[in-house]
Amino acid sequence: MIMQELDQLQQAALKAIDGAIDIPALEQYRVDYLGKNGALTERLKMLGQLPVADRPA
């Protein structure tokens, strides 16, 4: 489940990066996905809440 979400997030991020038309847009995508409250950061925080058996190896 979480791995599926991470794969979808990766695809969305790559699509956004490909569509960036200038440096400020690219920087905004970096913040949106990798920033302190970014999409990837939020997903990684969720990993710590998963039972050990469900965590990706």
Phi and psi in degrees as GROMACS dihedral restraints (atoms count N, CA, C in turn):
[ dihedral_restraints ]
;  ai    aj    ak    al  type     phi  dphi    fc
    3     4     5     6     1   -66.4    20    10
    4     5     6     7     1   -35.8    20    10
    6     7     8     9     1   -64.9    20    10
    7     8     9    10     1   -36.7    20    10
    9    10    11    12     1   -64.1    20    10
   10    11    12    13     1   -42.8    20    10
   12    13    14    15     1   -62.7    20    10
   13    14    15    16     1   -41.2    20    10
   15    16    17    18     1   -65.7    20    10
   16    17    18    19     1   -39.0    20    10
   18    19    20    21     1   -63.5    20    10
   19    20    21    22     1   -42.6    20    10
   21    22    23    24     1   -64.9    20    10
   22    23    24    25     1   -40.5    20    10
   24    25    26    27     1   -63.5    20    10
   25    26    27    28     1   -41.0    20    10
   27    28    29    30     1   -62.0    20    10
   28    29    30    31     1   -45.6    20    10
   30    31    32    33     1   -62.2    20    10
   31    32    33    34     1   -42.4    20    10
   33    34    35    36     1   -63.9    20    10
   34    35    36    37     1   -41.3    20    10
   36    37    38    39     1   -65.5    20    10
   37    38    39    40     1   -43.6    20    10
   39    40    41    42     1   -63.4    20    10
   40    41    42    43     1   -39.6    20    10
   42    43    44    45     1   -64.7    20    10
   43    44    45    46     1   -42.2    20    10
   45    46    47    48     1   -63.5    20    10
   46    47    48    49     1   -43.1    20    10
   48    49    50    51     1   -63.1    20    10
   49    50    51    52     1   -42.9    20    10
   51    52    53    54     1   -62.0    20    10
   52    53    54    55     1   -30.2    20    10
   54    55    56    57     1   -89.1    20    10
   55    56    57    58     1    -2.1    20    10
   57    58    59    60     1   -65.1    20    10
   58    59    60    61     1   129.1    20    10
   60    61    62    63     1   -98.9    20    10
   61    62    63    64     1   -14.5    20    10
   63    64    65    66     1  -156.3    20    10
   64    65    66    67     1   174.0    20    10
   66    67    68    69     1   -62.7    20    10
   67    68    69    70     1   -43.4    20    10
   69    70    71    72     1   -60.7    20    10
   70    71    72    73     1   -36.7    20    10
   72    73    74    75     1   -66.1    20    10
   73    74    75    76     1   -42.2    20    10
   75    76    77    78     1   -62.9    20    10
   76    77    78    79     1   -41.1    20    10
   78    79    80    81     1   -63.2    20    10
   79    80    81    82     1   -39.5    20    10
   81    82    83    84     1   -64.2    20    10
   82    83    84    85     1   -40.0    20    10
   84    85    86    87     1   -64.5    20    10
   85    86    87    88     1   -38.2    20    10
   87    88    89    90     1   -59.9    20    10
   88    89    90    91     1   -46.1    20    10
   90    91    92    93     1   -64.9    20    10
   91    92    93    94     1   -43.7    20    10
   93    94    95    96     1   -61.2    20    10
   94    95    96    97     1   -37.1    20    10
   96    97    98    99     1   -98.7    20    10
   97    98    99   100     1   -35.5    20    10
   99   100   101   102     1  -114.3    20    10
  100   101   102   103     1    -6.4    20    10
  102   103   104   105     1   -68.0    20    10
  103   104   105   106     1   177.9    20    10
  105   106   107   108     1   -54.5    20    10
  106   107   108   109     1   -39.1    20    10
  108   109   110   111     1  -112.7    20    10
  109   110   111   112     1    24.7    20    10
  111   112   113   114     1   -72.2    20    10
  112   113   114   115     1   167.6    20    10
  114   115   116   117     1   -60.3    20    10
  115   116   117   118     1   -45.8    20    10
  117   118   119   120     1   -66.5    20    10
  118   119   120   121     1   -42.2    20    10
  120   121   122   123     1   -59.1    20    10
  121   122   123   124     1   -43.2    20    10
  123   124   125   126     1   -63.7    20    10
  124   125   126   127     1   -40.1    20    10
  126   127   128   129     1   -66.9    20    10
  127   128   129   130     1   -39.7    20    10
  129   130   131   132     1   -67.2    20    10
  130   131   132   133     1   -33.2    20    10
  132   133   134   135     1   -62.9    20    10
  133   134   135   136     1   -33.8    20    10
  135   136   137   138     1   -67.3    20    10
  136   137   138   139     1   -27.8    20    10
  138   139   140   141     1   -59.5    20    10
  139   140   141   142     1   -36.8    20    10
  141   142   143   144     1   -66.9    20    10
  142   143   144   145     1   -19.1    20    10
  144   145   146   147     1   -90.8    20    10
  145   146   147   148     1   -10.6    20    10
  147   148   149   150     1   -75.7    20    10
  148   149   150   151     1   148.6    20    10
  150   151   152   153     1   -61.9    20    10
  151   152   153   154     1   150.0    20    10
  153   154   155   156     1   -54.5    20    10
  154   155   156   157     1   -39.5    20    10
  156   157   158   159     1   -64.8    20    10
  157   158   159   160     1   -25.8    20    10
  159   160   161   162     1   -93.7    20    10
  160   161   162   163     1    -8.0    20    10
  162   163   164   165     1   -73.2    20    10
  163   164   165   166     1   142.2    20    10
  165   166   167   168     1   -65.5    20    10
  166   167   168   169     1   146.0    20    10
